[in-house]
């Protein structure tokens, strides 16, 4: 515990020392609660649990190209994998001219509106700094459960909270046919209303106004099946929303920005090229 706390402290110190910013989402208190209290729980591999005071870790690009991305790390809605699905990506995105922010969102703890509220708030906070960071287009990104959060924010939005694009890594999309796997037992309470569950099946709420999507998934993913990405892409395309799906034969689940993922160079190169359309 002491070791992981030290790692997290050093990470925060490095962020502050390098001019990057930590912004609290709700300095005057959030409009809803997940019922959690007490200190954050630092875990191995840069994972963070028991988040009750959400933050944005912002890495402004030195030479901004007009794009910014909010990353929602995964963690099965029980923690945030803030390192390999978060801060590890910052330098690469900055090299493209993209201002990158990692969202430390609150866990639902049976309150599914809580993480979505944080994601929507993060979008408005980032846009309030548009002039400071040179932001013209703002996208949302996520992996696994964080991919579900990013997709949810991409189908349930207002004029102020609509992302300009979405980037999803092995995203959970639907709860249809699932009883407890895939984060359902963490997102909802023990006996959720089925209408509430349906609201968070992202493929069911796609409209022509949803943002363009870039999605990466592996065929051998045994945690979130490839079918989740496929049904979401199908729904997007049927509504006329541009969607690009990269499918790799191997790599499993949760590869994030790890060098051990054999197709890392491929998907990041494809993403860099895809992002260019939003700077034109």
C-alpha positions as CSV (number, residue, x, y, z in Angstrom):
1,X,0.0,0.0,0.0
2,X,2.8,2.4,0.9
3,X,4.6,1.6,-2.4
4,X,1.5,2.3,-4.5
5,X,0.8,5.5,-2.6
6,X,4.3,6.7,-3.2
7,X,4.0,6.0,-6.9
8,X,0.8,7.9,-7.1
9,X,2.3,10.8,-5.2
10,X,5.3,10.9,-7.5
11,X,3.0,10.8,-10.5
12,X,1.1,13.8,-9.2
13,X,4.3,15.7,-8.4
14,X,5.7,15.1,-11.9
15,X,2.4,16.4,-13.4
16,X,2.6,19.6,-11.4
17,X,6.3,20.0,-12.0
18,X,6.0,19.8,-15.8
19,X,3.3,22.4,-16.0
20,X,0.4,20.1,-16.6
21,X,-2.7,20.7,-14.6
22,X,-5.0,18.9,-12.2
23,X,-8.5,20.3,-12.3
24,X,-11.3,19.3,-9.8
25,X,-14.5,18.7,-11.6
26,X,-16.8,19.7,-8.8
27,X,-15.0,22.2,-6.5
28,X,-18.3,23.2,-4.9
29,X,-19.6,19.6,-4.7
30,X,-21.2,17.3,-7.3
31,X,-24.9,17.3,-8.0
32,X,-25.2,13.6,-7.2
33,X,-23.3,11.0,-5.1
34,X,-22.1,7.5,-5.4
35,X,-22.3,7.0,-1.7
36,X,-18.5,6.5,-1.3
37,X,-16.3,8.4,1.2
38,X,-12.9,8.3,2.6
39,X,-9.5,8.5,0.8
40,X,-8.8,7.2,-2.7
41,X,-7.4,3.7,-2.9
42,X,-4.1,3.4,-4.7
43,X,-3.6,0.0,-6.4
44,X,-0.9,-1.7,-8.4
45,X,-0.3,-0.6,-11.9
46,X,-1.4,3.0,-11.4
47,X,-5.0,2.0,-10.7
48,X,-7.1,4.2,-8.5
49,X,-10.3,3.2,-6.6
50,X,-12.8,4.7,-4.2
51,X,-12.8,8.0,-6.2
52,X,-15.2,10.5,-4.6
53,X,-13.6,13.7,-5.7
54,X,-13.2,13.5,-9.5
55,X,-10.4,15.3,-11.4
56,X,-9.1,16.0,-14.8
57,X,-5.3,15.4,-15.3
58,X,-4.6,17.7,-18.2
59,X,-1.6,17.5,-20.5
60,X,-1.7,20.6,-22.8
61,X,0.1,20.2,-26.1
62,X,3.1,22.5,-26.5
63,X,2.2,23.1,-30.2
64,X,-1.6,22.6,-30.3
65,X,-3.3,21.5,-33.5
66,X,-6.7,22.4,-32.3
67,X,-7.7,19.0,-30.9
68,X,-8.2,17.8,-27.4
69,X,-9.2,14.4,-26.0
70,X,-10.7,13.3,-22.7
71,X,-9.6,9.8,-21.8
72,X,-11.9,7.6,-19.6
73,X,-9.7,4.7,-18.4
74,X,-11.3,1.3,-17.8
75,X,-11.5,-0.8,-14.7
76,X,-14.9,-2.5,-14.7
77,X,-16.5,0.5,-13.0
78,X,-14.7,-0.5,-9.8
79,X,-11.5,1.5,-10.3
80,X,-9.8,3.7,-12.9
81,X,-6.7,2.2,-14.7
82,X,-5.2,5.7,-14.9
83,X,-1.7,4.7,-16.1
84,X,-1.7,2.3,-19.1
85,X,-5.2,3.5,-20.2
86,X,-4.4,7.1,-19.3
87,X,-1.3,9.0,-18.5
88,X,1.0,6.7,-20.5
89,X,-0.8,8.0,-23.6
90,X,-0.2,11.7,-22.9
91,X,3.2,12.2,-24.5
92,X,2.2,10.5,-27.7
93,X,-0.9,12.5,-28.1
94,X,1.0,15.7,-27.3
95,X,3.5,14.9,-30.0
96,X,0.6,15.0,-32.5
97,X,-0.4,18.5,-31.1
98,X,-3.4,17.0,-29.1
99,X,-4.1,18.3,-25.6
100,X,-4.8,15.2,-23.6
101,X,-6.8,14.8,-20.4
102,X,-7.3,11.8,-18.2
103,X,-10.6,11.7,-16.4
104,X,-10.5,10.3,-12.8
105,X,-14.3,9.7,-12.7
106,X,-16.3,8.5,-9.7
107,X,-17.2,4.9,-9.6
108,X,-21.0,4.3,-9.9
109,X,-21.3,2.0,-6.9
110,X,-24.9,1.3,-8.1
111,X,-25.5,4.8,-9.3
112,X,-25.1,4.7,-13.1
113,X,-25.7,8.4,-13.6
114,X,-22.6,9.4,-11.5
115,X,-19.8,8.5,-14.0
116,X,-21.8,9.9,-16.9
117,X,-22.3,13.2,-15.0
118,X,-18.6,13.4,-14.5
119,X,-17.9,12.7,-18.2
120,X,-20.3,15.4,-19.3
121,X,-18.9,17.8,-16.8
122,X,-15.4,17.1,-18.0
123,X,-16.5,18.1,-21.5
124,X,-17.8,21.5,-20.4
125,X,-14.7,22.1,-18.2
126,X,-12.4,21.4,-21.1
127,X,-14.3,23.6,-23.4
128,X,-14.2,26.4,-20.9
129,X,-10.4,26.3,-21.4
130,X,-10.6,26.3,-25.2
131,X,-8.9,29.6,-25.7
132,X,-6.1,28.8,-23.2
133,X,-5.3,25.4,-24.8
134,X,-6.2,26.2,-28.4
135,X,-9.1,23.7,-28.5
136,X,-11.3,23.7,-31.6
137,X,-12.5,20.1,-31.5
138,X,-12.9,18.0,-28.4
139,X,-13.2,14.2,-28.5
140,X,-13.9,11.6,-25.8
141,X,-12.0,8.3,-25.5
142,X,-12.2,5.3,-23.3
143,X,-11.2,1.7,-22.8
144,X,-13.4,-1.2,-21.6
145,X,-15.8,0.2,-19.0
146,X,-14.3,3.6,-19.8
147,X,-15.2,2.9,-23.4
148,X,-18.7,2.3,-22.3
149,X,-18.6,5.6,-20.5
150,X,-17.2,7.4,-23.5
151,X,-19.9,5.8,-25.8
152,X,-22.6,6.7,-23.3
153,X,-21.5,10.3,-23.4
154,X,-21.6,10.0,-27.2
155,X,-25.2,8.9,-27.4
156,X,-26.7,10.8,-24.4
157,X,-25.7,14.5,-24.8
158,X,-26.9,18.1,-25.0
159,X,-25.6,20.8,-27.3
160,X,-23.1,21.7,-24.6
161,X,-21.9,18.2,-23.9
162,X,-21.7,16.6,-27.4
163,X,-18.2,15.3,-28.2
164,X,-16.9,16.1,-31.6
165,X,-15.6,12.5,-32.0
166,X,-15.2,9.3,-30.0
167,X,-12.3,6.8,-29.7
168,X,-13.1,3.5,-28.1
169,X,-10.8,0.6,-27.1
170,X,-12.5,-2.8,-26.6
171,X,-15.6,-1.0,-25.3
172,X,-18.5,-2.5,-23.4
173,X,-21.5,-1.4,-25.3
174,X,-24.6,-3.4,-24.3
175,X,-25.9,-5.1,-21.2
176,X,-28.4,-7.2,-23.2
177,X,-28.1,-10.8,-22.2
178,X,-25.7,-10.0,-19.3
179,X,-26.6,-10.6,-15.7
180,X,-23.4,-9.7,-13.8
181,X,-20.4,-9.7,-16.2
182,X,-19.0,-6.7,-17.9
183,X,-19.4,-4.1,-15.2
184,X,-23.2,-4.5,-14.8
185,X,-22.9,-5.6,-11.2
186,X,-20.9,-2.4,-10.4
187,X,-22.8,0.1,-12.6
188,X,-26.2,-0.8,-11.2
189,X,-27.6,-1.8,-7.9
190,X,-28.5,-5.4,-7.1
191,X,-32.0,-5.2,-8.6
192,X,-31.9,-2.5,-11.3
193,X,-34.9,-1.3,-13.2
194,X,-34.7,-2.8,-16.7
195,X,-35.5,0.5,-18.3
196,X,-32.5,2.0,-16.5
197,X,-30.3,-0.9,-17.8
198,X,-31.7,-0.3,-21.3
199,X,-30.7,3.4,-21.1
200,X,-27.1,2.4,-20.9
201,X,-27.2,0.0,-23.9
202,X,-25.4,2.5,-26.2
203,X,-26.3,0.9,-29.5
204,X,-30.0,1.5,-28.8
205,X,-29.6,5.3,-28.6
206,X,-27.5,6.1,-31.7
207,X,-28.8,9.0,-33.8
208,X,-27.5,10.7,-36.9
209,X,-26.1,13.4,-34.6
210,X,-23.7,11.1,-32.8
211,X,-20.0,11.9,-33.2
212,X,-17.8,9.9,-35.7
213,X,-16.2,6.9,-34.1
214,X,-12.8,5.1,-34.2
215,X,-12.9,1.7,-32.5
216,X,-10.2,-1.0,-31.8
217,X,-11.0,-4.5,-30.7
218,X,-9.4,-8.0,-30.7
219,X,-11.1,-11.2,-31.8
220,X,-9.7,-13.1,-28.8
221,X,-11.1,-10.6,-26.2
222,X,-12.6,-12.9,-23.6
223,X,-13.7,-10.0,-21.3
224,X,-15.7,-7.9,-23.7
225,X,-16.5,-9.7,-26.9
226,X,-15.9,-8.2,-30.3
227,X,-19.6,-8.3,-30.9
228,X,-20.1,-5.2,-28.7
229,X,-18.0,-3.1,-31.0
230,X,-19.6,-4.7,-34.1
231,X,-23.2,-3.9,-33.0
232,X,-22.2,-0.4,-32.1
233,X,-20.6,0.2,-35.5
234,X,-23.6,-1.3,-37.2
235,X,-25.9,1.1,-35.4
236,X,-23.7,4.1,-36.2
237,X,-23.4,3.2,-39.9
238,X,-27.2,2.6,-40.2
239,X,-27.7,6.2,-38.9
240,X,-25.1,7.6,-41.3
241,X,-22.5,8.2,-38.7
242,X,-18.9,7.6,-39.9
243,X,-17.3,4.7,-37.9
244,X,-14.0,2.9,-38.3
245,X,-13.4,-0.4,-36.6
246,X,-10.0,-2.0,-36.4
247,X,-10.1,-5.7,-35.6
248,X,-6.9,-7.6,-34.7
249,X,-6.8,-11.4,-34.3
250,X,-4.9,-11.4,-31.0
251,X,-4.2,-9.1,-28.1
252,X,-7.0,-9.9,-25.7
253,X,-8.4,-7.2,-23.5
254,X,-7.0,-4.2,-21.7
255,X,-3.9,-3.6,-23.8
256,X,-4.2,0.2,-23.6
257,X,-0.9,1.8,-24.5
258,X,1.2,-1.1,-23.5
259,X,4.2,-1.9,-25.8
260,X,3.5,-5.6,-25.3
261,X,0.5,-5.2,-27.6
262,X,1.8,-6.5,-30.9
263,X,-0.5,-4.1,-33.0
264,X,0.3,-0.9,-31.0
265,X,2.1,0.7,-33.9
266,X,-0.7,-0.2,-36.3
267,X,-3.6,1.2,-34.3
268,X,-1.8,4.3,-33.2
269,X,-0.7,5.1,-36.7
270,X,-4.3,4.6,-38.0
271,X,-5.6,6.8,-35.2
272,X,-3.1,9.6,-36.0
273,X,-4.2,9.5,-39.6
274,X,-7.9,9.4,-38.7
275,X,-7.6,12.4,-36.4
276,X,-6.3,14.6,-39.2
277,X,-9.8,15.1,-40.6
278,X,-10.8,17.1,-37.5
279,X,-7.9,19.6,-38.0
280,X,-8.8,20.4,-41.6
